[in-house]
Amino acid sequence: ALRSVAARDALLDGEIVMLDAQGRTDFQALQNRATSRAGLAYFVFDLLWLDGQDVTALPLERRKELLRGAIEGAGPAIHFSEHFDVDGAEMYVHACRLGAEGIISKRRRARYATGVRTEAWRKSKCILRRDFVVGGFTEPTHATRGVGSLLLGHHVAGKLVFAGKVSRIRGFGASSLVRLRARLDELARPDAPFDPPPSGWLGRNARWVEPTIVADVTFSEWTRTGNVRHATIEELRDRPPERDKVIFPSVGLARSDLVRFYEDIHVWAMPHIERRPLTLVRCDRPITRDDALRTACKFLRHTRASQPGFAGVPRIDIPEQKKVGEYLYVDSPAALRSIIASGVIELHVWNARVDDVEHPDRVVFDLDPGDGATWQQVIDAARRLRAHLAALELEAWPRTTGGKGLHVVVPFRRGPTWDEAYAWSKEVAEALAAGDRGLTTAFEKHHRTGKILVDYKRNYRGAIAVAGFSIRARPAAPVAVPIAWREVTSRLRPDQWTVTNLRDRLARLRSDPWAGYASCTQALTPVLARRLQP
């Protein structure tokens, strides 16, 4: 393929990769390809020499211009590595959400430096982090005492599943490994705690232990066989063994499965939850009925410092009419993990953030079907609401609720008070319902039969709406999922995505369905909604 490069001679800098079905690089596939060249791609990102000229002293942008011209039409195996002139932190988040290895940041005017490290290029790898338990270890290769590798596992549907072996433990020297070995010997057991146990040499030669030591592990990715790659143990700690309680028996999900779910999707979930006061739904009994919110769970609005299960989760005191309420909020994946591990199933958030609870930054419209209303009516109502908002020059983003309806979320610059935002949302809802006999703003049940309630009461001070990516307390473990408007069709279902299938959806996405939401700076239009009545 390189013979077709439009140059007498050229020296290119790039990387040979294999791509998966979603167009992402697949290091494991590259390792396992044997001698076949099928599926190989060469991504070219720099140019050092062109037609007898050394171009390393030219600025990066100019070198890439020359590079693009040189490889144009070179064939499908040669790819020009595009660059993006955007905020690095935002680009990093999007790359990690899409399952990329990371990003490279480069100074646009930098010359090409050979043989030395330079600050002109900086690599930021996407790092996964979660807890595992230690179920065994191998003997050291050279030392007479200590540990070679630790064998890690995680709970899936009540079973401890093997997740690979890790030899690197941050901060551990020879003496630390000897002390660790003594602790592991105290926990020795005759058989593997993993189901199924590792096969081959590892299964025959490993030493097995009771899985009561927790390892905090960072790693680059999951392999196709379910093992961690490029892993480092950041911390080891003891915890007493505990029974992994099954929460969703109809789909075989235990509490540890929910913890792992959020560990896997936290890059997607955090922007929808982070730094907003929380109302939680905690379920201490298995969820077997659609009315589990009444029969198996309870709402936790205010939390006390003495309340168990929320160690390390930040709190904020918010003045209320007769008292000061203490609310939890999430400021890190670790805080989110602590909340889920405590037995919380649903996360409901305010329309304001903790740095300014007196000024909302969004309104939420809940399109809730009454008895006898069809799903197509919900879809039509969402589209009609979007058109109303567009006439006000406002963008909105939809999400499934995991229940029966849809949410339409309108972000805006902080400024309006709670009363102003609530009054505005009420006017929009009433204007929408006035033009469609299939819609209503009447909350009494007998007025809602066969109609869609345009619920605007998610928008007063202290009101809550289920967070994007929150699990719902229903037997199939559905999840409230942000979606794109092109997905709002009759084929969509409000409980379409669950804990068991959402990760597959996220892995297939080429872009964030809510791209542009976080950076949206629109203002609430002063034009009253009643002027738009048809």
N, C-alpha and C positions, 0 to 999 in steps of 0.2 A: 504493500500500500504506500510506503514511503517513496517509492520510485516515482509516484505521480506528484510529488511536491514541486511547486512551481519555482525551482531554483536550481542553479548549477551545483551548488553545494550549500549545506546548511547544517547547523548543530542545534538540535532541539532539546528542550528539557520538558519531561512529562512523566507519566506513570502508566504502566500497563495494568489493567484491571479486568475483572469480569463483573457484569451487571446482572442483577436479579430482575424479576418480572416487573418490579416497580421502578427500574432504572437506577437503583442504588448499587454502590460497589459491594461486592460479596467476596471478602477475603478468604472465607472457607472454600467457596467454589473454586477460587484461583488455586488454592493449595491442592484441591482434590481433582484437578482437571487432567492429571496424567500428562500425556504428550499431545493431547488434542488442542488445536488452536481455535476451535469453535467457541464463539461467544466472547473472544478476547477483544478488548478495545484499548486504544492508546489515546489518553487525554493529554494534550500538549498545552503547557501553560507558560512557556517562555522560550526565548530565542537568543542564542549566544553568538551565532556566526551566520552570515547570509551573503552568498555570492562573493566570497573572498574578503568580506569585511567583518572585523570584530565589532559587534554591536553591544557589547556588555556595558559600555559607558553611557549608552542612551537611557533615558528615563523608561521605567517599566511600561507606561502607557504607550510610548512610541514603539517599543519592542513588540508589544502585543499587536499593534496595528500592522507592523511588518509581518508578524507571525500569521495573523488572520489571512493576509493576502497570499502568503506562501503556501498555506495548506488548503486554501479554498478549492473545493473539487477534488480533494485527495482521496476520496472514497469513504465508505461507511465505517470503516474501522478506525479512522483518524478523527478525533473530536477536538475542536477548539474549546479550551476551558474558559467559559464565560466568567466575567467578574461583575460584581454588584456594588454600585456606589451608594451604600446604605449604612445606617448605624450598625456597628459591629455587634453590639449586644443583642439587638433585635434579630439580626441575621443568625446569630448563634442559637437563639431560642428556636427559630423556625427550622434550622437545620437539624437540631436535636429532636424536635417534634416529628420530623419526617424520617427519622431513623438513620440520618447520615452519620459518618464517623466524626465530623466536626467541621471547622472552617479554617482557612488560612487567611490572615489579614496581611496586606502588603502596602507599603508606602508607594503611591503612584509615581513619584518622581525618583525613586531609588534606582541606582545602577545595579547590575548583576554582580554579586560578590561570590567569588569562588574560594572554596577551601576554608572559609571562616564562618562562624555564627554571627548573625547580624540582627539588630532590632528592627530592620526594615521588613522582615518577615516574621510573623508570629503564628504559631499553630495553637488552636484551641480545640481540644478533643471533647467530644460529648461523653460524659462519664455517667454511668448508672451506679446507683448505690442502694443497698438494701441489707437487711439482716438475714443471716443463715444460721443454722445450728451445726455444731461439729459432731459428726457421727463416727469418726475414725481418724487414723493417721497412718503414715508410713514411717519406717525406720530411716534414720539419716544415712546418706551415702558414705560419708567420710568420718564423721564424728562417732565416738563410741556411745554417746548418750545424747539424748535430745529428740528432735522431731525432724522428719524430712518434709512431708507435706501434710496439711490437714484436709480431711475429706468433709465436704460441706453438703448440706441438704436443706430443703425447704418443704413446708407442708402444702400438699395439694389434695383437696377433698378428703382430708383426714389421714393421708398417707405421707410419710417422710420420703421425698423423692431426691435421689442423688443429683447434685448440681456441679460436681467436679472437684478436683483437688487443687489446693493453692499452697505454694511454698513460701511466698513473700509475706512476712508479717512486719508491718512498719514499727521500727523502734526496738525490735527483738535482736539481741545478740546471743552469743553462745550460752551465757549464764541464764538468760531469760528462757531460752529453749529447754534447758535442763529443768528449770522450775515448772515449765509448762508440761514437760513429760511426766513429772511426778504427779501433777494434778490429773493428767489423762489416765495414768495407771490406776488412780483411785476410782475412776469411772469405768474401768474395763468391764466388758461383757463378752460372752462367747460368740455371739452371732451379730450379723449386720443389722443396724436399725433401719436401713433403707429398704424400700419396697418399690421396685425390685433392687437387690443388691448389685453393686458393680460387678462386671464380668471380667474374665481374663486374669492377667497377672495381679491386678489390683484387688480383685475379689478374693484371690487365694492368699495374698500376702499382707493385706492391711490388718491393722489392729483396730478392733471395734470398741466404741465407748458409748455410754448413755448420753443421749443428745441434750445435755443441759448447759453446755457452754455456747454462748451466742457470739457470732462473728459479724462485725460491721464491715462490709466488703464493698470496695469500689471495683468496677470492671467496665470493659468497653462494650461488650455485647453478649447476647446469648448465642451459642452455637446451635446448629440444627438439631443436635442430639440433646439439647437442654442443659448444656454446661456453660459456666461462665468463662469468658475469654479475657486474657490480660488482667487478671484479678490481683488485688492487693488487700490483705486484711488490715484494716485501719485500727481496729480495737477488738479485744476479746473481753467478755464479761460473763459472769455466772448468773444464771437465773434458775429459780426452782422449777422443776417440771410442772407443766400444767396441761390439762386436757384441752384439746383443740375442739371447741364447741361447734357443732354443725348449726348454721344459722338458716340456710336455705336448703332444707332436705330434699325438695323435689328436683333440684339441680345439683345436689351434692356439694354445696359450697360451705366450707367452714370459715371461722373468723380469720384464720391465717390466710385463706384465699383472698379475702377482702383486703387485708393488709398488702398482700403481694400485688393485687390489682392496682391499688393506688401507687405503690412503688413503681410499677411499670408505666403508669400513665400520668405521673405527677407533672411532667413538663406541660402536658395539655391542660390538666385540671387546675394548676395553681393560679393562672391568670383570672379564673372565674371565681376563686374562693379567697385569694390572698388579701389580707388586711381589711376584711369586712366583718363586722360583728356577726356572730353566729347564733342561730337557734338550732339545736341538735335533736335528732330522734334516736334514742337509744333503745335497743331491743334485747331483752334478756332471755327471751324464749324463742324457739324456732318459728320462722315465718311460714305459715302454711295456708293463710287465708288472705283475701284481698283487703279485709278490714283489720289487718295486723296493727295499723296505727292505733286502733282502739283496744285490741285484744292482747297484743304481745309487746307493745312498745309504749314509750312515753316521751313527751316533748321535754327538753331541757332548755329553757330560755336563759335563766340566770344560773350561774355556777358559783360555788363557794370554793375558797382556797383549800378547804379541807376535803372537798369532794374527791374520791379516789379516781385514778385512771387518767388524770390530765396533767401529770408531771411534765414540766417544761413547756406547757402550752401558754402563750401570753394571754393576758386579760386586760380589759378596759372597763373602767367605771363610767357609766352613762347616767346622767340625771334623768329621773322620770317624775311623774306627777307627785307621787307620795314617798318616793325613796330613791336611792341610787342603785341601779342594777349593775351587776358584774357579768360581763359577757366575755366569752372566749373568742379569739380570732386566730387565724393561721398566718404565720409569717415565714414558714419554711416547710420543706417536705417532711422533716422530722416531726414538726408539730402536727401535721396532717396525719402522719403515721400513728402518733400517740392517740389522737382522737379516735381513729378507726379501731385501733387495737383495744380501746376501752369498751367496745361494744356499740359504738355509734354506727348507724346505718345511713341516715339521711342528713344532709348538710343544707341548711336554709340560711340565706344571707340577706343583709340589709342592702339598700340601694345607695349606701354611702360607705366611705372608708374610715378607718379609725383615726386618721390624721385630721378629719373634719366631719364629725358625725352630724353636724347641723346643716350640711349642704349636700344633697344627693347628687350623684353623677349619672343617673339613668332613671328611666321609668320602665316598668314591665307591664305588658298587657297579657292577661291570661285568658285564652279562648277555651272556654269550658263547655262541653256539650251537655245539654239537659237530657232527661229520659226521652228516648225516641228520636233524638237528633242523629244524623248520619255523619260519618267521617268526612264525606265530601263537603258537607256544610262547614266543617272546621277549616278545611283547606280553602274553600271560597272566602271565608271570613278573614283568614290570614292574608290572602292576596288583596282583598278589599282594604284591609287596614294598611297594608304596605302602600297602596295607591294613595290613600288619604295622607299618609305621612310624607310621601314623595311630593304631593301638592303643597305641603308645608316646607318643602326643601329639606326634609329630614331623612336620613338613612336609618334603617332598622335591620336587626338580625334575628332570625328565627331559631328556636330549639324545640326538640321534643321534650316532653315532661316525664316520660316513663310511666305516666298515668293514662288519662283519657284525652287530653287536649294538647295545645301548642302554646308556647310563649313567644311573644314578639318583644324584643328589647331595644330601647332607644337610648343610646348614650348621648351625653352632652357635657359641655364645659360646666364645671361647678360655678354656681352663682345664684340660681333660683333657690328659694327657701323650700322647705318641705310643703308648706301650705300652697305655694305657687305651683310646684310640680304636681301635687295631688289635684289641684283645681284644673290644671291644664289637661292631665290625663283623663279626668272625668268628662271634660268638654269634648275631647277627641272620641271617647267611647260613646257618649250620647249622640254625637254627630253621626258616627258610624251606624249606630242602631236605628237612628231616625230614618235612614235611607234604605233599610233592609228589614222586612218583616220577619226574617229568619234569625235576627239578632235581637238581643235584649240587654239592658243594664239593670233589670229588676232581679234582685237576689232571691226573692221568695221562690220556693221550689215549684209551686203551681204555675208561676208565670214563665217558667223556663222549659216546660215540656215541648219537645220538638224544636227547640231553639238553641242558639249558641250564646252563652253569657259572655259579654265583653267585660271581664273583671278588671277594674281599674284600682281596686282597693289593695293592691300590692305596693302602693306608692305613698302612703302617709308615713310619718315618723314612727319608727318601730315596726313597721310592716316588713314581712319577709317573703322571699320567693325561693323556690328550690334552686340550688346552685347548679350551674353547668357541670356535668360529669358526676353529679351526686347519684349514688345508688338509691333506689326506691324500695320501701318495705313492702314488696309484693312477692308472691311465691317464686316467680321466674327470675328475680333479681334484675329488673330492668334498670336502665340508667338514663338520666336526663342528658341529652346530647345536643350540643350546638351543631346546626346544619346550615347548608347553603340554600338560597331561595330556589335554585333549580331543582332541589330535592323535595320541595313542598308540592307534591303531586298525590294523586289518589293511591299510588303504590306505596307511599310512606305509611308507617304505623307509629303511634305515639310511644309504644313499648317495643319498638323494633330492635333496639340494641340493648344488650344485657352484659353482665359481668363476663359471661362466657364467650361472647362474640365481638365485643367492642374493640378489643386489641387488634383483631383482624382488620376491622374497618380502618383504624388509625394507621396500620401498617400500609394499607393500600392508597391512602390519600396522597395526592401529589402536592396539595396546598392546603392551608388552613381554611376551613369553610367560613371562619369569622375573620379572615384577613382584613385589616383595616379597622377593626372594631377598637382595638387598644389605642390606636393613634388618632381616632376620630375626635375632632375638636369642634363639632357643630354646636350651635346655640339653639335653645328653644325658640322657635319662631313666635314673635309677638302676635301674629295673626290668630285670632280665636278660631277654634275648630268649627264653631257654628256657621262661619261664613262659607264653609265648604259643603254644607248640606246640599245634597242633590235636589 
